[in-house]
Structure formats: structure tokens, C-alpha cells
Amino acid sequence: MLNVQLHEIPGYDNFATLQPILEGGSGEDKYRVITKTGEQMFLRIGVCADSIQNHKKHILAETLDIPIARTIDFGVFGDNVHYYWLLTWLEGTSAFDLLPTLDDAGQFNLGVKSGTLLRKIHSLPITEPIEPLQEWLGRHIDFFTEEVRKKHGHNSKIHNNIIAYIHDNKDILRTRPQTFLHGDFGLSNLIVTPSGDIAPTDFSYNLRSYGYPPLEMSNFYETGATTPYTSGQVWGYFNGSIPKDFWHEYLFGEAYLALIIFATRKDESWTDYIENWYSERVANAVDVIPQWYVKK
């Protein structure tokens, strides 16, 4: 536990038990609180500099009509370094754990629910001045391109192909809208409730609050996602009416994530996978719609 004075949390004297929650990589201390009256709550304790913006994003999402843990109290400890955050307890199972237990139809339906939820999150209004997407993401493309060149030089065919595709198609960003972003909309940050609803957790401020929507959708970058789930997510996001232009956006997003992988991963385990992806989705593709996509 972080070195904080828990008695500073309002209502602490009514806490009966604090059960540590070890899942997740946010760097926070997390606990399931059971009060003396049997009420359950979720307690998060972290460093303000790391996560206070994540709290602000979560508060915005609480304004939506979605299943989500609701904030009970939030404050800063007397050291002015750490914060506490009490939320309602959200009973359920991680989507990451649940997905492999489902058949294809169940995985697709879970994807539909996650896509519908993501669309609602993306509907949150932009409330601050933002840099145009082409300029903001363009700088990141240039940065990761330079990192790939430093690591791999200029003679690797697959790296050159990915870089060429991105730079040849980055004008797509000129007319694409930006939306509010969850920041880490992966299976491990989705809770499936006993009633079958799906709820988001762990909003992230790693990049910024607004950006390129397709980067939030499941693809080869996400561990555990299956093609029925990903198909359902796309279907649910658009309620079945998928614009043709979306698949161009999605493909560009995949290429951008491939560039990030090559720039940041120390091992080469992704090379074969991305080579196959490039062959199927770019070099030899007969349609911009991926072959794995299945309709409802």
C-alpha cells in the first residue's frame, strides 16, 4: 500500500475490510471495500501527477446513460501527492476472461455491446481547443518513423512498406473528425455485469482526451480479441450501417499501430504477423473490407 493516511478518507471509520485487487497495470493501489453495514465500494489510491486526468475523463463518462462505476468521493491526501477515489462497486467479469468461454455468436454479440458502448463514449462533446488531427497525428507519425529508422535502418522491406503506406495515405486525416477517447478501450478494461451489460473502466490520459476514433477499436494490436468479437464491435459501433470510408480509416489506423509496434517493441516477434497483415490487407487485398469481417 502507498504510504498514505487512510483515516483521511471520509467514511473510513465505517470500513470493515479492504481486499486488495491485484489485476491491472495502472500503478494505483486498488481495493474492494466492505463497510460495517455491508455496502461494497471500489477504492483507488494513486499519485495525482499520474492519474488525476484519468479521473476527470471518467467523471465525463458518468454523464452518459451507460453502466459505469459512479464516483462517491474523490480527494487528495494531506501529503498533496496522492489521491483517493471511492466509487460504487461494479459486479461482473472482465471481458478479457469471459470472451474465450463464448462461442462465435456469443463473442460477436459481446463485440456488438462493446461497439455500442464505444460509440456512446465517443459522443461526449469536445470542450477544449484541440489541434487539427493531421498536425497532431502527423507529428507522431514522423516521430515513430524516425524511431523505426534508428532501430532498423532503411533496408528492411516490411518497415519501408509500412512507412510508405502511411505517408502515402496520411491525407486521410485532413477530413476525419476527432472524438473524445477512452484511451485504453481494451477487453481488460471492460466489465460484463451479471445482467449482460458491458461497462468501461480505467480511462487513460496517455495521449490526450481527443483523437482518431479507429485507434480505439480492436485489431491485431489487442491481445485476446477474436475476429467474431472485432466484427461485432464494428457492427455495433455503426449499428450495422458501416460507411465505406470507415474501412479506409480502419486500415490506416492498423498501419499506424504497426508503425508503433516496430518503433517501440524490443523483440521481433510481431514481424511475421505484420508481414502477413500487410500482404493480406494492402499488397494483395481485393477489397478494403478485411476478409475476417463477418456481418451479423
C-alpha positions in Angstrom: 0.0 0.0 0.0 1.1 3.5 -0.8 2.3 5.5 2.3 -0.8 7.4 2.9 -3.1 8.0 5.9 -6.3 6.1 5.1 -8.1 7.7 8.0 -8.2 10.9 5.9 -10.7 9.3 3.6 -14.2 10.4 4.6 -16.1 7.5 6.0 -13.0 5.4 6.6 -14.2 4.6 10.2 -17.0 2.7 8.6 -14.7 0.5 6.5 -14.8 -3.2 7.8 -12.4 -4.8 5.2 -10.1 -3.7 2.4 -9.5 -6.5 -0.1 -6.5 -5.8 -2.5 -7.3 -6.1 -6.2 -4.1 -7.1 -8.0 -5.3 -7.1 -11.6 -4.4 -4.2 -13.9 -1.3 -2.2 -14.6 -2.3 1.4 -13.8 0.2 1.7 -10.9 -2.6 2.5 -8.5 -3.5 0.6 -5.3 -7.0 -0.8 -5.7 -9.3 -2.3 -3.1 -12.7 -3.8 -2.7 -14.1 -2.0 0.4 -16.8 -3.7 2.5 -18.3 -1.3 5.1 -19.6 -2.3 8.5 -23.1 -2.1 7.1 -22.3 -4.5 4.2 -22.0 -1.9 1.5 -19.4 -2.6 -1.2 -17.3 0.1 -2.8 -14.2 0.4 -5.0 -11.2 2.4 -3.6 -8.4 3.6 -5.8 -5.3 5.3 -4.4 -2.7 6.8 -6.7 -0.3 9.6 -7.5 -2.0 12.7 -8.6 0.5 13.5 -11.3 -0.1 10.1 -12.9 -3.9 9.7 -12.9 -5.9 12.7 -11.9 -6.7 13.4 -15.6 -8.0 9.9 -15.9 -10.4 10.6 -13.1 -11.6 13.7 -15.0 -12.3 11.6 -18.1 -14.2 9.0 -16.0 -16.3 11.8 -14.5 -17.3 13.0 -18.0 -18.3 9.4 -18.9 -20.5 9.2 -15.9 -22.7 11.8 -17.6 -23.7 9.2 -20.2 -26.5 6.7 -19.9 -24.2 3.7 -19.6 -23.4 1.2 -17.0 -20.3 2.6 -15.1 -19.0 2.8 -11.6 -20.1 6.1 -10.1 -17.9 8.4 -8.1 -18.8 8.6 -4.4 -15.9 10.7 -3.3 -12.6 12.0 -4.6 -9.9 13.9 -2.8 -6.2 14.5 -2.2 -4.4 13.2 0.9 -2.6 15.6 3.2 0.7 15.0 1.5 -0.7 16.7 -1.6 0.9 13.9 -3.7 -1.6 11.0 -3.5 -5.3 10.9 -4.1 -8.2 8.7 -3.1 -11.1 7.8 -5.2 -14.2 6.0 -3.9 -16.6 4.5 -6.5 -19.7 2.3 -6.4 -18.8 -1.4 -6.7 -19.5 -2.8 -10.2 -20.1 -6.5 -10.0 -19.1 -8.5 -13.0 -16.4 -10.4 -15.0 -13.6 -9.0 -17.1 -14.4 -9.2 -20.8 -10.9 -10.5 -21.4 -11.7 -13.5 -19.2 -15.2 -14.0 -20.5 -14.6 -13.8 -24.2 -12.7 -17.2 -24.7 -15.5 -19.0 -22.9 -18.1 -17.9 -25.5 -18.9 -19.4 -28.9 -18.6 -17.3 -32.0 -22.1 -16.0 -31.8 -21.5 -15.0 -28.1 -18.2 -13.3 -29.0 -19.9 -11.4 -31.8 -22.7 -10.2 -29.5 -20.2 -9.1 -26.9 -18.4 -7.2 -29.6 -21.7 -5.5 -30.6 -22.2 -4.4 -27.0 -18.6 -3.0 -26.7 -19.0 -1.2 -30.1 -22.3 0.4 -29.0 -20.7 1.5 -25.7 -17.6 2.9 -27.5 -19.9 5.0 -29.8 -21.6 6.5 -26.8 -18.2 7.3 -25.2 -17.1 8.9 -28.5 -20.3 11.0 -28.5 -19.0 13.1 -25.5 -18.6 16.7 -26.6 -15.2 18.3 -27.2 -14.9 21.0 -24.6 -11.4 22.4 -25.2 -9.4 23.8 -28.1 -7.7 21.0 -30.0 -5.0 20.8 -32.6 -6.1 19.6 -36.0 -5.8 15.8 -36.3 -3.5 15.9 -39.3 -1.0 18.1 -37.5 -1.2 16.2 -34.1 -1.1 12.7 -35.5 1.3 13.8 -38.3 3.9 14.7 -35.7 3.6 11.3 -34.0 3.9 9.6 -37.4 7.1 11.5 -38.1 8.4 10.6 -34.6 7.7 6.9 -34.9 9.0 6.8 -38.4 12.4 8.2 -37.2 12.4 5.7 -34.3 11.9 2.8 -36.8 14.8 4.1 -38.9 17.1 4.3 -35.9 16.3 0.8 -34.9 16.0 -0.9 -38.3 17.8 1.3 -40.8 16.5 1.9 -44.3 16.8 -1.5 -46.0 14.0 -3.5 -44.3 11.3 -4.2 -46.8 8.4 -4.6 -44.4 9.4 -1.4 -42.5 9.7 0.5 -45.7 6.3 -0.8 -46.9 4.5 0.3 -43.7 6.1 3.7 -43.7 5.4 4.2 -47.4 1.7 3.2 -46.9 1.2 5.6 -44.0 2.9 8.6 -45.7 1.1 7.9 -49.0 -2.3 7.9 -47.2 -2.0 10.3 -44.3 -4.0 12.9 -46.1 -7.0 10.8 -44.9 -6.5 12.7 -41.7 -7.3 16.0 -43.3 -11.1 15.5 -43.3 -11.5 13.0 -40.4 -13.3 14.1 -37.3 -11.8 13.8 -33.8 -13.8 12.4 -30.9 -13.5 12.0 -27.1 -11.3 8.9 -26.5 -11.4 6.4 -23.7 -7.7 6.0 -24.1 -7.4 2.3 -23.4 -10.6 0.6 -24.6 -9.4 -3.0 -24.4 -11.0 -6.2 -23.2 -9.2 -5.9 -19.8 -10.9 -2.6 -19.2 -14.4 -3.8 -19.9 -16.6 -5.4 -17.2 -19.5 -7.6 -18.2 -22.2 -7.4 -15.5 -24.4 -10.3 -14.3 -27.3 -8.8 -16.4 -25.1 -8.9 -19.5 -24.4 -5.2 -19.8 -20.9 -4.0 -20.5 -19.2 -1.2 -18.6 -15.9 0.7 -19.1 -13.2 1.1 -16.5 -9.7 2.7 -16.4 -10.0 5.6 -18.7 -6.5 6.7 -19.8 -4.8 10.1 -20.4 -1.7 8.6 -22.0 -2.1 10.6 -25.2 -4.9 13.2 -24.9 -8.6 13.3 -24.5 -9.5 13.6 -28.2 -8.2 11.9 -31.3 -8.7 9.4 -34.1 -11.6 7.0 -33.3 -10.5 3.9 -35.2 -7.5 3.6 -32.9 -9.9 2.7 -30.1 -11.2 -0.4 -31.9 -9.9 -3.9 -31.5 -7.4 -5.1 -34.1 -4.1 -7.1 -34.1 -2.7 -4.8 -31.5 -5.0 -6.1 -28.8 -4.2 -9.3 -27.1 -7.2 -11.6 -26.7 -9.5 -10.0 -29.3 -11.1 -12.5 -31.7 -12.4 -11.9 -35.2 -16.0 -12.5 -34.2 -15.6 -10.0 -31.3 -13.9 -7.4 -33.5 -16.5 -7.9 -36.3 -19.3 -7.4 -33.7 -17.6 -4.3 -32.3 -17.5 -2.6 -35.7 -21.1 -3.7 -36.4 -22.3 -2.4 -33.0 -20.4 0.9 -33.3 -22.3 1.7 -36.5 -25.5 -0.2 -35.7 -24.9 -2.2 -38.8 -24.7 0.7 -41.2 -20.9 0.9 -41.8 -19.7 3.7 -44.0 -17.4 2.6 -46.8 -14.9 5.2 -45.9 -14.6 3.7 -42.4 -12.6 0.8 -43.7 -10.0 3.1 -45.2 -9.8 4.8 -41.8 -9.5 1.5 -40.0 -6.8 0.2 -42.4 -4.8 3.4 -41.8 -5.2 3.0 -38.1 -3.9 -0.6 -38.3 -0.9 0.6 -40.3 -0.2 3.4 -37.7 -0.3 0.8 -34.9 2.1 -1.4 -36.8 4.5 1.5 -37.0 4.3 2.0 -33.3 5.0 -1.7 -32.7 8.1 -1.6 -34.9 9.2 1.6 -33.1 8.7 0.6 -29.5 8.9 -3.2 -29.2 12.3 -4.6 -28.4 11.7 -8.1 -29.8 10.9 -9.1 -33.4 8.0 -11.4 -32.5 5.5 -9.2 -34.4 7.4 -9.1 -37.7 5.9 -12.2 -39.3 2.4 -11.3 -38.2 2.7 -7.7 -39.6 4.2 -9.1 -42.9 1.2 -11.3 -43.3 -1.1 -8.5 -42.4 0.5 -6.2 -45.0 0.2 -8.9 -47.6 -3.5 -9.6 -47.0 -4.7 -6.1 -46.2 -2.5 -3.9 -48.5 -0.3 -5.6 -51.1 -2.7 -8.3 -52.3 -6.0 -7.0 -51.0 -9.0 -7.3 -53.2 -11.2 -5.1 -51.0 -10.6 -2.6 -48.3 -13.0 -4.5 -46.1 -10.9 -7.1 -44.3 -11.6 -10.8 -45.1 -12.1 -11.6 -41.4 -15.1 -9.3 -41.1 -18.4 -11.1 -40.8 -21.8 -9.4 -40.7 -24.5 -10.1 -38.2 
